[in-house]
Amino acid sequence: MNVPALRSHNAALVLDLLRTAGETGISRLELAERTGLTPQAVSKITARLRAEGLAAEAGHRASTGGKPRTVLRLAPEAGYAVGVHLDRDELTTVLTDLAGAVVASRRRPLHLGAGASRVLDAVAEEVGALLADLSPGVRAPHPHPTPPSRALPPHVPPGSTQPPAPDREAQTDHHEPLARDRESLASGREAQTDDHEPLARDRESLASGRESLSSGREFPAPDRAAPAPHPAAPADVPAEAPAPAPAPLLGVGVAMPGPLDHRAGRPGRVTGFPEWDGYPVREELARRLGLPVVLDKDTNAAALALTLRPDAPGSFAYVHLGTGLGAGIVLGGAPLRGERTGAGELGHQTVLLDGPPCDCGGRGCLEVLCLAAVARGELSEAARILGAGAVTLVRLLDVDQVLLGGRTVLGAPDVFEDGVRNVLAGLGLPTAVAVASAPQAVAVGAAWLVLAPIFGQ
């Protein structure tokens, strides 16, 4: 029996329940009931969580006998992640706390065809600016790759642990939390002195060690920034309490149009931008930032974020219509990526034989027809075409719900929701249809690519 792995798995179960409980919190008794763990095991786990700063008291509740029960909650300020939505014509970056709440965000125009190296330079600049906007003490990552002759990556001071070089074999394992997120919770620090600290391993599931998160990648929690220096107080005046320790930046999640291989961290032939085919996005961006990077499709990232909602159905299809058209599929509570991350390429299903050519090489694709209707200003027709795609998903996968998103949908949510629902209903398919209204759903989902393994997701 792998006891450390079990401890990490159990800690992840408890952490996820604390996350879903929100600010109201959850008692140890409820944690034991929902996880199936003994009350003693829950007490040990929650004690470690509190010692690590990942859990805090949320108050007390009356009990049926004895003293009131202490209620615990997740401490969102214990860690942060950056989410990047790299779209065909703009770049959105967000910083989220451990609970996935957006702390800061930025957006700028960006053409995906400007060249992969230039685009990733811009991503590194935006990530640095995002962190600098939050706290003056954050050092922005360097926007250019490190020359091969230098031993350390950008902004990793001497004495810090260097992230694995992009061409090392370890790089693939280091950046594969999506392929083995459960196992990532069991990875531990070599310098760990107490084998009863799975929470440290949780934080490092996306990095080779806490040491690689240099001082330029840790920052005071928002609203709890360290006070400015001032003259020492007289001996009879109590000294101020020390500022909280900086919270770790756990990594950067990047979501971009597919197809791509999330295990290798490389895009495929992105429709309209073939120059990205096979480009080592994950490795190159990690080299620029000196941070762990996870890459996935935009639709998969958004679907992941939607999956982690407390009220999320067990199966649904997220249909994204923006600069392109695709789908993120969730079955059994988990995103379906397929063996080559090819699942969900809904936009390139042929719906009109010998129809207009598509940049993917096909003809009559759902995407080219839908975007053409949008360009003509015929949104109702675009919604009808989108409904035809939703019918395919519902009939093939029998999902509980179809969620619509993307900037085009959000520009006319009622038109698209009603249009897709009417197409389904006209074929006797009573599947629920709704609009995922968060405008930054993909960027937040990209941050969840980093955070989800900590919660065993």
Secondary structure, 3 states (H helix, E strand, C coil): CCHHHHHHHHHHHHHHHHHHHHHHCEEHHHHHHHHCCCHHHHHHHHHHHHHCCCEEEEEEECCCCCCCEEEEEECHHHCEEEEEEECCCEEEEEEEECCCCEEEEEEEECCHHHCHHHHHHHHHHHHHHHHHHHCCCCCCCCCCCCCCCCCCCCCCCCCCCCCCCCCCHHHHHHCCCCCCHHHHCCCCCCCCCCCCCHHHHHHCCCCCCHHHCCHHHEECCCCCCCCCCCCCCCCCCCCCCCCCCCEEEEEEEEEECCCEECCCCEECCECCEHHHCCCCHHHHHHHHHCCCEEEEEHHHHHHHHHHCCCCCCCCEEEEEECCCEEEEEEECCEEECCCCCCCCCHHHCECCCCCCECCCCCECEHHHHHHHHHHCCCHHHHHHHHHHHHHHHHHHHCCCEEEEECHHHHHCHHHHHHHHHHHHHHCCCCCEEEECCCCCHHHHHHHHHHHHHHHCC
